[in-house]
């Protein structure tokens, strides 16, 4: 039995959010802040937290950022609902939108709830889920958990180079999570293969909604 596009989008979103949250909860309750576990030379688990957007970037007010994420997730879900039954929508395009939605939602959960359900113990203790004394913050003020670190290549710059001489360089230093990865993959694939498809479908939706309003 072939899955409908609506069910496919639902499964992708739920699966990404579950995997993302399971990974975050496991890391937060088993790693102390700043702990690093080497899997290979180029892949490590490194537990950090941030208040900002994907890959640890900081951007404006924490509360504004959280509400922006909530609104964005709502708009993406609405968009999926509008296009899920249309025959001209390619499955790959819907997968991209679903990955972006799931990635945004995964980090929204951290921002809304993690300050309430986790404590922030002193080094080298690990956090407790649902601590009896309450969490480290308030609703909408949780920190996003990151742990995936891929230092693919690193070297020391020659001493004779101006400004950077003698410094240690690591290629690809961002530390991120499953939600960040899903969002990034969705955006990159969409830009590479579905950018025209996206603009065309957005225009079609606006036209249909305007037509319905005129008919009313």
N, C-alpha and C positions, 0 to 999 in steps of 0.2 A: 504494500500500500504506500503510495507516494504522499509525502508530507505536504500539506498546504504551506504557502509562504508565511502565513500568519503563525502556524505552529513552528516552522523552522526558526523564525525570528525569536519566538518565545523560548525555545529550547536553547538557542545560542546565548541569549541574554541571561537566562537563569543559570546555565552551566558556567559561564564566565564569572558571574557574581559569586557562585558557590565556591569555585576553585580559588578565586581571589581571596574571599573571606576566610576560608579554611587555612590557606597559606599564611595569611596575616595573623590569625589567632594563634596558629602553631608557633610562628616565629616570636610573637610578642610574649607568649607564655613559656618559651623555652630558651630564649636568648636574652642576655642583659643588653642594655642599650650600648651600641657600638661594638658588640661582639661580631666576630668574623669567622666564618667556617669555609675553608678552601675545599672545593670539589675538584677543580682542575686549576692549572695556572691562570686560565683565562675566564673561569667561572667560579664565583664565590657567592655565598650568602653573607650579607652585611646588614645588620639591623640598624636602621635609622628611622627617624620620623621627621615630618615637615608640615608646615602650615600652608604651603603653597599649592601650585598646580602640578601637572605631571612632571616627573623627573626632578622634583624638589625645587622648582622655580618658585620664588615668592612673588605675589601679585596683590597689592592693595590690602584692604580690610579683610580679616578672616570671615566675618559674618557676611559681608557682601559677596565674597567668593563662594561661600557655601550656598547662599540663595541663588547665585548665578548658576551653580551646578544643578541645583534642584530644578530651576526653570528650564535649563537646557535639556535635562533628562525628560521632563514632561513634554517638551516640544518634539524631541526625537520619537518618543512613544506615540505621540499624536501623528507624526509624519508616517511612521510605520503603519499605523492603523489606516491612514488614508490611502496608502499605495499597495497594501498587502494583497488586494484582490484584483489588481490591474494586470492584464495579460502582457502589457508592454514593459513591465518591470523585470529586469534580469535578476536571476537568483543571486549572482555575485554582488550586485549593487545592494540588494537587501541584506546580504551577509555583512557588508561593510557598515551599513547603517546600524545593524544590530550590534556589531563589535564596538562601535563608537558609543552607542547607548549604554552597553554593559560596562565599558570602561569608565564612563562618567559616573554611572550609578555606583560602581564599586567604591570609588573614592568618596562619594557623597555619604555612604554609610559610615565610613571612618569619621568624617567631619561631624556628623550629627550625633552618633552614639558612643564613640570610643572614649570620650571624656567622662561619660557616665558609667561605663561597664568595666573599665580598666583602672588600676591604680598606677602610680609612677614611683616604684620603690628606689631606694638609693642603690648605687653600684655596690656589689655585683649581683644583686637580686633580680629575679625576673618578675614580670608583671603578673597580677592575679586577675582572672576573669570574674566579674561580679564580686569584688572585695567587700567584706562586711562593713568596712568604714567608708565605703563610697568611692567614687572615681576621682581622677585627678582634675576634672574640669566640669563644665556645664554642658547642657545640650547645645549643639551647633558649634562647639569649640573643641572638638576632638582633633587629634593630629593624625595625619595620613601615614600609614606604615609602609616602608619600602625595604626591600631586601635583596633584589636581584642586581648583581654587580658583575660586569664583564670587562675587566681590564685587559683588552685584547693584545695590546702591544705597549711596552714601556721601555724608556731609555733615559740616559743622562745626556743633556746637551753639552757639547764641547765647551771648555772654559773660555776659549777665545771669542765666542759669540757674544755680542753686546746684549745687555739686559737679561737674556735667558741663559747665559753660559753657566754651567754647573748645576742648573736646576734639573730635577727629575720630572720627566714627562710621562703621563699615562694617557694612552688613546682610549677614549670612551670611558669617562669617569662617572657619568650619571648613575645613580642607584635608583631603581624603580620597582614597580610591582606588576602583578598580572593585569590589573585594570589598566595601568599605563600602557602596557604592551598591546592589549586588545585595542585600545583607542588609537594608538599610533599605527598599528597594522591596518586598521580600518581606514584611517585618513590617507595613508600612503597609497594603498591599493586603489582607493577611490580617485585620488588625484591622477594616478597613472593610467587607469582604465575606464573610469566612469565620470569624469568631470563634466563632459558634455551631457551625459545622461542625467546627472544631478540637476543641472541648470534647466534642462528641458522639462523634467518632471516637476520641479518647483513652480515653473511658469504654468504648467498644465493644471496644477492644483489650485493656484490663484484664479485662473480663468474659470474653472468649474465652480469654485465657491462664489465668484462674482456673478456667474450666470444663475446659480441657485438663488442668490439674493435678489436679482432682478426679477426672477419669476415669482418670488414671494410678494 
